[in-house]
Amino acid sequence: MLRRSFRFQSELAALVDAVFVAGALLVALATHKLLAWLFPGGFATFDMFWSNAWIYILVVPVWSFILDFSGMYHHFIGLPRWSILRRAIKGGLLSFAVLLGLLYVLKLHMVPRTILGIHCLYSIGAIFLRAAFLQPFLLRLESRRRLLLAGNPEQAASICGWLQAPQRTPFFEIIGFLPPRGVAPPPGLEVPGSIENFSDVLHDSVVDAVILLPRALPQDQIDACLKQCETEGTEAWLLPDFLRTAIAQVTLDELADEPVLLFSTSPKSPWALMLKRTLDILLSAAALIILSPLMLAIAIVIRVTSPGPILFSQKRSTVRGRTFNMLKFRTMVQNAEDIRHELDDHNEVTGPVFKIKDDPRITPIGRWLRRYSLDELPQLWNVLKGEMALVGPRPPIPAEVAEYENWQRRRLSMRSGCTCLWQIGGRNELSFDDWMKLDLKYIDTWSLGLDFQILFKTIGTILRGTGY
């Protein structure tokens, strides 16, 4: 896999192992206490929790260092279980030996060696279970990337062979190859078009990254493809030429043992994005529980005051053009979508969106819900499912995306959210272009701190009742 993905999985595995080693030490201390109680005089007494809590500071770092030193986190994906067990035993026994030596050198004779022996057995078992059975679930924390190859067929053949190795298929899916017009592609690859109609293929497919293979191709053609990816916020992996960019951050990585420059315009820190997703889960779950009485009351009022369903579901676009069904409390009459075309001439906003302040399709209770954004509460379920984030560019309708200019499509390079800079920066008073620029500003300057600022400011915006 790419070095970036491997580094994240390696660091994550090391963190999980450190937690398991600490947990195994607690269980080992409890086991030693139980044995001392069952066999009085056979085991030395040891205060397992408070006065000797320093033992964690000694044991956990030693295990973490030795496991890394012994190669536990080097080429650990796709190994047979016997190989994983052998590595775990090797690292465990070496850690046990080092700890015994440290206890002797530091003259820490009050620590029963039996505890370290029991802990060694528990830790080896825990690490083996993590590597053999939990690791496949950890791999899913990074979504499988859909790759589009474009350029030289000879380079494509070797790259595909590398990507399709069993240890890499959980991370990558090759959706097609775009050769120059009139050039035969490598066998076994789907060809959705040629590199000359690169833009159309990029718009018609869900593409997480494009691998550009420039050998023997005109520089202006590769430049155009790279510019297209940069403008729309799609990752481009270029082998091997360097091109200057205006927006994308360029990082050096390697693919199939060859250097590759990665041009990315969206946040890519795996740890920060994982923490963002964790916070989304915790906060949305808590909000759904706390606000459930209010949501139940709103559902009853909607049912009583107007015919039709309580919830309104609409297909929306998110990362790279993926679609999902976004939920809202219904605020319009039942046939609102069918009669929308009758109101097209009254649209009050620019760009490929439709909004009317005094929309006649809105019900009386719906107008109040929209004013305080209470109709958006069911989207907390979309957040919990992972279809949305609490903070991110608002999800557009696919028909609107089809009318976007290329630079506007870059707002789809990050997961859509319930609120963003647009909500707190003027909302319906902003032009469509200003709205898009705020979304791109959010992507370019994203941090967890910015997310919390937007969430707090959104509360004030909701209380002011500026929605419609």
Helices and strands as residue ranges (DSSP letters): H 3-38, H 55-69, H 81-105, H 113-129, I 130-134, H 135-139, E 145-151, H 153-163, E 172-178, G 195-197, H 198-204, E 209-213, H 219-232, E 235-238, E 249-255, E 258-264, H 270-290, H 292-305, E 311-317, G 319-321, E 323-329, G 340-346, H 364-371, G 374-376, H 379-385, E 389-391, H 398-401, G 406-413, E 417-419, H 421-424, G 427-429, H 432-444, H 448-464
